[in-house]
Structures are given as structure tokens and as C-alpha cells.
Amino acid sequence: MLSSILRPLVRSVLFWLGLFLLQSLLFLFFAWSGYSGTLWEAALSLWHGLRMHVATASILSFPWFAGGVWVLLSPKHAASVSAVLKIWMWIALGVVCTVGSADMALFHAWGSKLNLQALEYLHYPREAMVTIFDASNLLYAGAAFGLFLFGFLILRRLNLRIEPGDGKPNRVVLSVSLLFIAGLFLISARGGVKSEVLNRNHVFRSGHSVLNYTALNSFWNFMDLLMAPGGKSARYTFFPVSESEVTVLQMQQVQDDSTVQVVFTGKPNVIIVMLESWGSDAVECVGGEKGVAPHFSQLADEGLLFNRFFASGTRTEQGLLAVLSGMPARPVGSAIQSFGTFDHLPNLYNVFNKRGYQTSYYYGGRLSFDNVEAYLRSAGVQHMVGIQEVNPQRKTKWGAYDEEV
């Protein structure tokens, strides 16, 4: 009787383990053009990810163990339990392949797999679908669908059903065996017997980002995000709080007569131009390639160039808060999503309004995206222009061309 339960259980674990390895190979295949390491390092990434694959395969196979115990208690339900568990396998296969497809598309667009930032964008389905399923990413969806069909065909050929068995087993032996199997599931699901539970640090073992994400199981990563969506415990802990407070106070102290005056008109016209994805490698005057952005270099020669100016975060709204509110990117999530937080931040618009300026904000996309409009209105922007007011002749799904704005 025990063997009739173990047989589908082991087959389920092996099925998921094989599927995850194929999914990792598929991910690595599509990301290979951005990889500069050796073939041996790539093979090691598959080995580093094996522990997480085993853990995820055990979690997805646990219903077969629970179903086997049910059949032991009620043998007449063996056929119906097996049927329900097969449906579970098909549904789980669809979810696993869908998440894998999204991960391949996101890595192509952002260089990472699903994260809290990406999940927050699901509040804006139009932009989320543009990122994940634009024309260049349909290939990833097709590859994931092919993997789903392959897995579906394998499942149909596997003999996944729980047999009630004949005769009455020794209750003591059966109980001990079931407890032993349950213990194995618990150990494998948590990643081993060590005190530290399995996490991303165990698979991020390479200096190549693509290999780290190849080793990271997509479904495990997705479920981990759903289990802790708020990320409230995540914070920067580089220094003790007391030491950090002293450092900040020292930075805020201003010596008398230490301010350098760079503007000599009483009330200058102030224009802040925020450029998306404008790295220093595209600007010659800060060490980028020669001949790129020559007019910007001319402005730098005529004006004041800050050459120790660094990005805060990796997303649009993080840069917006950094420029206008001096708010650094948070380790998890974004302050612009937190009502009661972003509307209490200091803001350049508020400063200029108090000094009698007329303030405006021009943007070639949807102002409602990612709470930008709410944030700007709370800051006191007097005049806002979005894509509807621009009414561009040429635009992408993200917004109008710069020259029309």
C-alpha cells in the first residue's frame, strides 16, 4: 500500500524537477546574448539552482502525499482523489509556465525576474501588458506555451494515480513511514536541515546577473513575493541606527559663509529636464563615448556640471521622487505608492510656489500612471500637461516622442 502512494509522489517530484531544469535552460538560451562568461560557469548555475528546484518540486508534489493519506483513510475515494490531483497538476503547470514566460520578458526589459516593483505595476494593466507582452516578447510566450504542451503530454503518459492497495498494513510501520516522508518533504521544502531557510542568497552565486537569475526558480520567486507582498521588514541595515543618525546630522550642518553662489539674477527661470534611461556612458563630458550628446557637453562647458551625481533607484517614479523631493529609493516598493507618505514629503514645487513662481509639469505619457498625478497635485503643481493635452502625431505605447512634448 505504501508503494502505491510513493510511486505517484516520486513521479510528481521528478516531473517538476525536470520541468524546472528545462525552464532554466530556456531562460538561459534567450538571455545568452548578454552573457560574457564561460560554458562551465553556465553549467554551475544549473547546479546552484538545483536545491531551489528540489524544494519547489517538493512543495508542488505535497498534495500527492496528502491525497495518499486520504486514500489510506478512505480507500473508496482513490479514483476521485487521483482525478482531482491530476487537475491540480495541469493548473500548476499552467501557472509555472506563465510565470516563466513573464520572467523571460521582464529580464529582457528590466534585467531581473518578477519583483515587488513589477507586481505593483499590475495596478496599471495597460503599461504592465506593454512591458511583458509587446511584440518582441511574444517569442517568450510562445516558448512557454511550447513547454506547457510538452509538460502536458508527459503528464498524460505518466501513471499518476493513487492505488488503495490490498490488505491491511502494519499501522506502526505505516505511521512511522508517513512521518518519515512528511519530514523529508519539510526538509526539502525549506532547503535543508540548517537553521537558515532557503532564500535567494543560496542561488545567487555568480558574478554574472544572468546566471543568478537562471538559478532562481521562477515559481519559488513568485510565491515568495506573494507570501510577503508588503516587504515591511526589508530595509537598509548597513550601519547601526545611532551611527546613522550622527552621520546624517553631520551632513546637515552648514558652516557660515560656505555657500557658493552660482545664480546672480534675482528670480531666474528654472527648467528641470528629466531624461529617462540617460546613463553616463551616453554623455561624453562625464566619461561616455565621444561624439554622443554634443549639445549637452556644450551646456556643461557653459554652465555648472555635477560629476558626482548618482542615480537613486532604477524606475521612473523613484527618479521623480529623488529629483523633486530628495527622496532616495527604498529597498522595497516605492513611496509614491504610499498615500500618507508621498503627500508629506518636501517638494521643489512647494518651495517655488512659496516664492511666487508659476509652476508647471510636462509629460508625454499618462499622468495617472503610478500615482504621478496624485503626487504632483499634492506638491502643488499649478499646471499639468499629459499626453492628452500634447495630442501627439507620433507616439509609442509609453507616450509621445520627446520633440513633440
C-alpha positions in Angstrom: 0.0 0.0 0.0 2.8 2.4 0.8 4.5 1.8 -2.5 1.2 2.7 -4.4 1.4 6.1 -2.6 5.1 6.6 -3.1 5.0 5.8 -6.8 2.9 8.8 -8.0 4.6 11.0 -5.4 8.1 10.3 -6.7 7.0 10.7 -10.3 5.5 14.0 -9.5 8.7 15.3 -7.9 10.8 14.1 -10.8 8.3 15.7 -13.3 8.6 19.1 -11.7 12.3 18.8 -11.3 12.8 18.0 -15.0 10.4 20.8 -16.0 12.3 23.4 -13.9 15.6 22.4 -15.4 14.1 22.8 -18.9 12.7 26.1 -17.9 16.2 27.3 -16.7 17.8 26.2 -19.9 15.1 28.0 -21.9 15.7 31.2 -19.8 19.5 30.9 -20.3 19.0 30.3 -24.0 17.1 33.6 -24.5 19.4 35.6 -22.2 22.6 34.1 -23.7 23.4 37.1 -25.9 24.0 39.3 -22.9 26.3 36.7 -21.2 30.1 37.0 -21.4 31.2 34.1 -19.1 32.2 30.5 -19.8 30.1 27.5 -20.6 31.3 25.9 -17.3 30.0 28.8 -15.3 26.7 28.5 -17.0 26.6 24.8 -16.1 27.4 25.6 -12.5 24.4 28.0 -12.3 22.1 25.0 -13.1 23.8 23.1 -10.2 23.4 26.1 -7.9 19.7 26.3 -8.7 19.1 22.5 -8.1 18.5 23.0 -4.4 15.7 25.5 -5.0 14.2 23.4 -7.8 14.0 20.4 -5.5 12.4 22.5 -2.8 9.8 23.8 -5.2 9.2 20.4 -6.7 8.5 19.0 -3.2 6.1 21.8 -2.4 4.1 21.3 -5.7 4.1 17.5 -5.1 2.9 17.6 -1.4 -0.8 17.4 -2.5 0.0 13.8 -3.7 1.2 12.9 -0.2 -1.9 14.5 1.4 -4.0 12.6 -1.2 -2.3 9.4 -0.4 -3.0 9.8 3.3 -6.7 10.5 2.4 -6.9 7.3 0.4 -5.4 5.3 3.3 -8.2 6.5 5.5 -10.9 6.2 2.8 -9.8 3.7 0.0 -13.1 4.1 -1.9 -12.1 7.7 -2.8 -8.9 6.7 -4.6 -10.2 7.3 -8.1 -11.7 10.7 -7.3 -8.7 11.9 -5.3 -6.4 10.9 -8.2 -8.6 12.8 -10.7 -8.6 16.0 -8.6 -4.8 15.8 -8.2 -4.3 15.4 -12.0 -6.3 18.6 -12.5 -4.1 20.2 -9.9 -1.0 19.3 -11.8 -2.4 20.8 -15.0 -3.4 24.0 -13.3 0.0 24.2 -11.6 1.8 23.5 -14.9 -0.1 26.5 -16.5 0.9 28.8 -13.7 4.5 27.7 -13.7 4.8 28.2 -17.5 3.0 31.6 -17.3 5.3 32.9 -14.6 8.3 31.6 -16.5 7.2 33.5 -19.6 6.8 36.7 -17.6 10.2 36.3 -16.1 11.9 35.9 -19.5 10.1 39.0 -20.8 10.9 41.0 -17.7 14.6 40.0 -17.8 14.7 41.2 -21.4 13.1 44.6 -20.4 14.5 45.2 -16.9 17.3 42.7 -16.4 15.5 41.0 -13.5 12.8 38.5 -12.8 9.5 39.2 -11.1 9.9 41.5 -8.1 7.7 43.7 -5.9 8.1 46.6 -8.3 6.7 44.6 -11.2 3.8 43.3 -9.0 2.9 46.9 -8.1 2.6 47.8 -11.8 -0.3 45.3 -12.1 -2.4 48.2 -10.7 -1.8 49.6 -14.2 -2.6 46.7 -16.6 -2.1 48.7 -19.8 1.5 49.6 -19.0 2.2 46.1 -17.5 1.0 44.4 -20.6 3.1 46.7 -22.8 6.2 45.6 -20.8 5.5 41.9 -20.7 3.7 41.2 -23.9 4.9 43.6 -26.5 5.7 42.2 -30.0 9.3 41.4 -29.1 8.2 39.3 -26.1 5.6 37.2 -27.9 8.5 34.8 -28.6 8.8 34.1 -24.8 5.1 33.5 -24.5 5.4 31.0 -27.4 8.3 29.2 -25.9 6.5 28.9 -22.5 3.4 27.6 -24.3 5.6 25.0 -26.0 6.9 24.0 -22.6 3.4 23.7 -21.3 2.4 21.4 -24.2 5.4 19.3 -23.6 4.7 19.0 -19.9 1.0 18.3 -20.6 1.9 15.4 -22.9 4.3 14.0 -20.3 1.6 14.2 -17.6 -0.8 12.2 -19.9 1.8 9.4 -20.2 2.7 9.3 -16.6 0.8 6.8 -14.5 -0.2 9.4 -11.8 -2.9 7.7 -9.7 -3.1 6.5 -6.2 -4.0 2.8 -5.7 -5.7 1.9 -2.5 -3.7 -1.4 -2.2 -4.7 -4.8 -0.8 -4.8 -6.0 2.7 -4.2 -4.2 6.0 -0.7 -2.7 6.5 1.0 -2.7 9.9 -0.2 0.5 11.5 3.1 1.2 13.3 5.2 0.7 10.2 2.8 2.8 8.1 2.7 5.7 10.7 6.5 5.8 11.0 6.9 5.7 7.2 4.4 8.5 6.7 6.0 10.6 9.4 9.4 10.0 7.7 8.1 11.0 4.3 6.5 14.1 5.8 9.8 15.0 7.4 11.6 14.6 4.1 9.1 17.0 2.5 9.6 19.6 5.2 13.4 19.4 5.0 13.4 19.6 1.2 10.8 22.4 1.1 12.9 24.6 3.5 16.1 23.8 1.6 17.9 21.5 4.1 18.4 21.0 7.8 20.4 24.1 8.5 18.9 26.9 10.6 18.7 29.3 7.7 15.7 28.7 5.4 16.2 28.6 1.7 16.3 32.1 0.1 17.7 33.9 -3.0 21.2 34.2 -1.5 21.6 30.4 -1.9 21.3 30.6 -5.6 22.9 34.0 -6.3 26.4 32.6 -6.5 27.8 34.1 -9.7 29.3 37.5 -10.8 27.0 37.3 -13.9 23.5 38.5 -13.3 22.0 36.3 -16.0 23.4 33.2 -14.3 22.0 34.2 -10.9 18.5 34.6 -12.4 18.9 31.3 -14.3 19.4 29.6 -11.0 16.5 31.4 -9.3 13.4 29.2 -9.6 10.7 31.4 -11.2 7.7 29.8 -9.3 9.5 29.8 -6.0 10.4 33.5 -6.5 6.8 34.3 -7.4 5.3 32.5 -4.4 7.8 34.2 -2.1 6.7 37.6 -3.4 3.0 36.7 -2.8 3.8 35.4 0.7 5.4 38.8 1.7 4.0 41.4 -0.6 4.5 44.4 1.8 8.2 43.8 2.3 7.9 45.9 5.5 10.8 44.1 7.1 13.2 44.8 4.3 15.4 47.8 5.0 18.9 49.0 4.6 20.9 47.9 7.7 24.5 48.9 6.7 25.0 50.9 10.0 23.5 50.9 13.5 20.7 53.5 13.8 22.6 55.6 16.3 25.6 55.8 14.0 23.4 56.7 11.0 21.7 59.5 12.9 25.0 61.0 13.8 26.2 60.8 10.2 23.1 62.5 8.9 23.3 65.3 11.5 26.9 66.0 10.4 25.9 66.1 6.8 23.1 68.6 7.5 25.4 71.1 9.4 26.2 74.1 7.2 29.2 76.3 8.1 28.8 80.1 8.0 29.6 81.7 4.6 30.2 78.3 3.0 27.5 78.5 0.3 28.7 79.0 -3.2 26.5 81.3 -5.2 26.0 80.2 -8.9 22.9 82.2 -9.8 23.2 86.0 -9.9 19.8 87.0 -11.1 17.1 87.8 -8.6 14.4 85.4 -9.9 15.7 83.2 -12.7 13.5 81.0 -14.8 14.1 77.4 -13.7 13.6 74.5 -16.0 14.3 70.9 -14.9 14.6 68.4 -17.7 14.4 64.8 -16.6 15.7 62.3 -19.2 14.7 58.7 -19.0 17.5 56.0 -19.1 20.2 58.5 -19.7 23.4 56.8 -18.3 26.8 58.4 -18.1 28.1 56.2 -20.9 26.0 58.3 -23.3 27.5 61.6 -22.2 31.0 62.4 -23.4 31.7 65.1 -20.8 31.3 62.7 -17.9 33.4 59.9 -19.4 31.0 58.5 -22.0 31.6 57.8 -25.7 33.0 60.7 -27.8 30.6 62.4 -30.1 27.5 61.4 -28.1 25.2 64.1 -26.9 27.4 67.0 -28.1 24.9 69.7 -27.2 24.8 68.5 -23.6 28.6 68.7 -23.5 28.3 72.3 -24.7 25.9 73.1 -22.0 28.3 71.6 -19.5 31.1 73.8 -20.8 29.0 76.9 -20.4 27.4 76.0 -17.1 28.0 74.0 -13.9 28.4 70.3 -14.2 28.0 68.0 -11.2 30.2 65.0 -12.0 29.5 63.1 -8.7 25.8 62.8 -9.3 24.3 59.3 -8.9 21.1 57.6 -9.8 18.6 56.8 -7.0 16.8 53.6 -7.9 16.0 52.0 -11.2 12.5 53.1 -12.0 10.8 56.3 -13.3 8.9 57.1 -10.1 12.0 56.6 -8.0 13.9 59.1 -10.1 11.0 61.5 -9.9 10.9 61.5 -6.1 14.6 61.8 -5.9 14.7 64.9 -8.1 11.7 66.7 -6.8 11.6 65.5 -3.1 15.1 64.4 -2.4 13.7 61.0 -1.5 16.1 58.1 -2.1 14.8 54.8 -3.5 13.5 52.5 -0.8 14.8 48.9 -0.6 11.3 47.5 -1.3 8.4 49.3 -3.0 8.1 53.0 -3.7 7.0 55.9 -1.6 4.8 57.2 -4.5 2.5 54.2 -3.8 2.0 55.1 -0.2 -0.8 57.6 0.4 0.0 59.4 3.6 3.8 59.3 2.7 4.3 61.0 -0.6 1.9 63.8 0.2 4.0 64.7 3.3 7.4 64.8 1.5 9.2 68.1 0.9 8.9 69.2 -2.7 10.6 71.7 -5.1 7.2 72.7 -6.4 6.1 73.7 -3.0 9.3 75.7 -2.5 8.9 77.6 -5.8 5.2 78.2 -5.2 6.0 80.0 -1.9 8.4 82.2 -3.8 5.8 83.4 -6.2 6.7 81.2 -9.2 4.2 79.8 -11.7 4.9 76.0 -11.7 4.2 73.5 -14.5 4.9 69.9 -15.3 5.0 68.5 -18.8 4.9 64.8 -19.6 4.4 62.8 -22.8 2.7 59.9 -21.1 -0.3 59.2 -18.9 -0.2 61.4 -15.8 -2.3 58.9 -13.8 0.4 56.2 -14.2 1.9 55.1 -10.9 0.2 57.8 -8.8 2.3 60.5 -10.5 -0.7 62.9 -10.9 -1.7 62.4 -7.2 1.9 63.1 -6.1 2.2 66.2 -8.2 -1.2 67.6 -7.2 -0.2 67.1 -3.5 3.0 69.0 -4.3 1.0 72.0 -5.6 1.7 71.9 -9.3 -0.3 74.7 -10.8 -0.4 73.5 -14.4 0.0 69.9 -15.7 0.2 68.6 -19.3 0.0 64.9 -20.2 -0.4 63.0 -23.4 -4.0 64.1 -23.9 -3.0 67.8 -23.9 0.1 67.1 -26.1 -2.1 65.2 -28.6 1.0 63.9 -30.4 1.2 62.9 -34.1 3.8 60.3 -33.2 3.8 58.2 -30.1 4.7 54.8 -28.6 2.6 52.9 -26.1 4.5 54.6 -23.4 3.8 58.1 -24.7 4.7 60.9 -27.1 8.0 61.5 -28.8 10.3 63.9 -26.9 10.3 66.6 -29.6 6.5 66.9 -29.6 6.5 67.3 -25.8 
